[in-house]
């Protein structure tokens, strides 16, 4: 379990059941009262080299922004939910675009308000909508601190309409395995080759644990997706990703392979990533490759079109060979 070095909290959380529970749970942890979880002056003044240390803090507040964003992939809407940021330190994480505001873990205690809006939105729509509740955090990780995912599943199961989905890089799925979810939850496990997990995805679960978690979740009746993401074109990328695909084929149960779907996402990167990583992780791999990458807006990069096309051909060919019956929702 995550043991924070310090807690920064808004006084308003004392008005919520979960807020009181968290303050009691971390009673002995040093605390700093703040005005706004979204603007912590002390954090903004930190140096890049302190990035990893910042992630040992926990911020607790009340979520005030509840705007839904339309999505056309796995879900219909991206929904602000019970957390933002993470305790892990993946070197490509898109939240670090403003690291001293977003990258550390923030918990929001007004979960009843957020889930009520999801359920009401689902009931009012003629279609059976799917809501992405984990686009800004990892709910399996968060659940180990708050039990919010268990609470969410237990309280959403009676909704007459709607589905919930979230991605994860963690294997601590035991708390949700025995829950009655009525098939309304889609869990999507993000995977990468073991070498990339070890060198780039600091603080996340190992590949073996992630695959075992997929099998357990499927056995418990959850709908399952697998993200091969982000694909990073290191020198031996074809060898590594072929080995990953073969390992998935070998270690996933037949029950998983019957219905699992895939998403494949190529890494995007930024100037901010480079500056933070070179100071916070000076001995780590350099993910920026000027020969492979091109600009994608101010200070942002993605792989050049020819390499992206080569990558897509590779994945479509190998996935057809090892997972011929399974759907690839998209490759981007």
LINBELZI-V28348 format. One record per residue. RES is the residue in three letters. SS is DSSP state (~ for helix, > for strand, _ for the rest). Layout:
res:RES ss:SS
res:RES ss:SS
//
This chain:
res:UNK ss:_
res:UNK ss:_
res:UNK ss:_
res:UNK ss:_
res:UNK ss:_
res:UNK ss:>
res:UNK ss:>
res:UNK ss:>
res:UNK ss:>
res:UNK ss:>
res:UNK ss:~
res:UNK ss:~
res:UNK ss:~
res:UNK ss:~
res:UNK ss:~
res:UNK ss:_
res:UNK ss:~
res:UNK ss:~
res:UNK ss:~
res:UNK ss:~
res:UNK ss:~
res:UNK ss:~
res:UNK ss:~
res:UNK ss:~
res:UNK ss:~
res:UNK ss:_
res:UNK ss:_
res:UNK ss:_
res:UNK ss:_
res:UNK ss:>
res:UNK ss:>
res:UNK ss:>
res:UNK ss:>
res:UNK ss:>
res:UNK ss:_
res:UNK ss:_
res:UNK ss:_
res:UNK ss:_
res:UNK ss:_
res:UNK ss:_
res:UNK ss:~
res:UNK ss:~
res:UNK ss:~
res:UNK ss:~
res:UNK ss:_
res:UNK ss:_
res:UNK ss:_
res:UNK ss:~
res:UNK ss:~
res:UNK ss:~
res:UNK ss:~
res:UNK ss:~
res:UNK ss:~
res:UNK ss:~
res:UNK ss:_
res:UNK ss:_
res:UNK ss:>
res:UNK ss:>
res:UNK ss:>
res:UNK ss:>
res:UNK ss:>
res:UNK ss:_
res:UNK ss:_
res:UNK ss:_
res:UNK ss:_
res:UNK ss:_
res:UNK ss:_
res:UNK ss:_
res:UNK ss:>
res:UNK ss:>
res:UNK ss:_
res:UNK ss:_
res:UNK ss:_
res:UNK ss:_
res:UNK ss:_
res:UNK ss:_
res:UNK ss:>
res:UNK ss:>
res:UNK ss:_
res:UNK ss:_
res:UNK ss:_
res:UNK ss:_
res:UNK ss:>
res:UNK ss:>
res:UNK ss:>
res:UNK ss:_
res:UNK ss:_
res:UNK ss:_
res:UNK ss:>
res:UNK ss:>
res:UNK ss:_
res:UNK ss:_
res:UNK ss:_
res:UNK ss:~
res:UNK ss:~
res:UNK ss:~
res:UNK ss:~
res:UNK ss:~
res:UNK ss:~
res:UNK ss:~
res:UNK ss:~
res:UNK ss:~
res:UNK ss:_
res:UNK ss:_
res:UNK ss:>
res:UNK ss:>
res:UNK ss:>
res:UNK ss:>
res:UNK ss:_
res:UNK ss:_
res:UNK ss:~
res:UNK ss:~
res:UNK ss:~
res:UNK ss:~
res:UNK ss:~
res:UNK ss:~
res:UNK ss:~
res:UNK ss:~
res:UNK ss:~
res:UNK ss:~
res:UNK ss:~
res:UNK ss:~
res:UNK ss:~
res:UNK ss:~
res:UNK ss:_
res:UNK ss:_
res:UNK ss:_
res:UNK ss:_
res:UNK ss:_
res:UNK ss:>
res:UNK ss:>
res:UNK ss:>
res:UNK ss:_
res:UNK ss:_
res:UNK ss:_
res:UNK ss:_
res:UNK ss:>
res:UNK ss:_
res:UNK ss:~
res:UNK ss:~
res:UNK ss:~
res:UNK ss:~
res:UNK ss:~
res:UNK ss:~
res:UNK ss:~
res:UNK ss:~
res:UNK ss:_
res:UNK ss:~
res:UNK ss:~
res:UNK ss:~
res:UNK ss:~
res:UNK ss:~
res:UNK ss:~
res:UNK ss:~
res:UNK ss:~
res:UNK ss:~
res:UNK ss:_
res:UNK ss:_
res:UNK ss:_
res:UNK ss:_
res:UNK ss:_
res:UNK ss:_
res:UNK ss:>
res:UNK ss:>
res:UNK ss:>
res:UNK ss:>
res:UNK ss:>
res:UNK ss:>
res:UNK ss:_
res:UNK ss:_
res:UNK ss:_
res:UNK ss:_
res:UNK ss:_
res:UNK ss:~
res:UNK ss:~
res:UNK ss:~
res:UNK ss:~
res:UNK ss:_
res:UNK ss:_
res:UNK ss:_
res:UNK ss:_
res:UNK ss:_
res:UNK ss:_
res:UNK ss:_
res:UNK ss:>
res:UNK ss:>
res:UNK ss:>
res:UNK ss:>
res:UNK ss:>
res:UNK ss:>
res:UNK ss:>
res:UNK ss:_
res:UNK ss:_
res:UNK ss:~
res:UNK ss:~
res:UNK ss:~
res:UNK ss:~
res:UNK ss:~
res:UNK ss:~
res:UNK ss:~
res:UNK ss:>
res:UNK ss:>
res:UNK ss:_
res:UNK ss:_
res:UNK ss:_
res:UNK ss:_
res:UNK ss:~
res:UNK ss:~
res:UNK ss:~
res:UNK ss:~
res:UNK ss:~
res:UNK ss:~
res:UNK ss:~
res:UNK ss:~
res:UNK ss:~
res:UNK ss:~
res:UNK ss:~
res:UNK ss:~
res:UNK ss:~
res:UNK ss:_
res:UNK ss:_
res:UNK ss:_
res:UNK ss:>
res:UNK ss:>
res:UNK ss:>
res:UNK ss:>
res:UNK ss:>
res:UNK ss:>
res:UNK ss:>
res:UNK ss:>
res:UNK ss:>
res:UNK ss:_
res:UNK ss:_
res:UNK ss:_
res:UNK ss:_
res:UNK ss:_
res:UNK ss:~
res:UNK ss:~
res:UNK ss:~
res:UNK ss:~
res:UNK ss:~
res:UNK ss:~
res:UNK ss:~
res:UNK ss:~
res:UNK ss:~
res:UNK ss:~
res:UNK ss:~
res:UNK ss:~
res:UNK ss:~
res:UNK ss:~
res:UNK ss:~
res:UNK ss:_
res:UNK ss:_
res:UNK ss:~
res:UNK ss:~
res:UNK ss:~
res:UNK ss:~
res:UNK ss:~
res:UNK ss:~
res:UNK ss:_
res:UNK ss:>
res:UNK ss:>
res:UNK ss:>
res:UNK ss:>
res:UNK ss:>
res:UNK ss:>
res:UNK ss:_
res:UNK ss:>
res:UNK ss:>
res:UNK ss:>
res:UNK ss:~
res:UNK ss:~
res:UNK ss:~
res:UNK ss:~
res:UNK ss:~
res:UNK ss:~
res:UNK ss:~
res:UNK ss:~
res:UNK ss:~
res:UNK ss:~
res:UNK ss:_
res:UNK ss:_
res:UNK ss:_
res:UNK ss:_
res:UNK ss:_
res:UNK ss:_
res:UNK ss:_
res:UNK ss:_
res:UNK ss:_
res:UNK ss:_
res:UNK ss:_
res:UNK ss:_
res:UNK ss:>
res:UNK ss:>
res:UNK ss:>
res:UNK ss:_
res:UNK ss:_
res:UNK ss:_
res:UNK ss:_
res:UNK ss:>
res:UNK ss:>
res:UNK ss:>
res:UNK ss:>
res:UNK ss:_
res:UNK ss:~
res:UNK ss:~
res:UNK ss:~
res:UNK ss:~
res:UNK ss:~
res:UNK ss:~
res:UNK ss:~
res:UNK ss:~
res:UNK ss:~
res:UNK ss:~
res:UNK ss:~
res:UNK ss:~
res:UNK ss:~
res:UNK ss:~
res:UNK ss:~
res:UNK ss:~
res:UNK ss:~
res:UNK ss:~
res:UNK ss:_
res:UNK ss:_
res:UNK ss:_
res:UNK ss:_
res:UNK ss:_
res:UNK ss:>
res:UNK ss:>
res:UNK ss:>
res:UNK ss:>
res:UNK ss:_
//
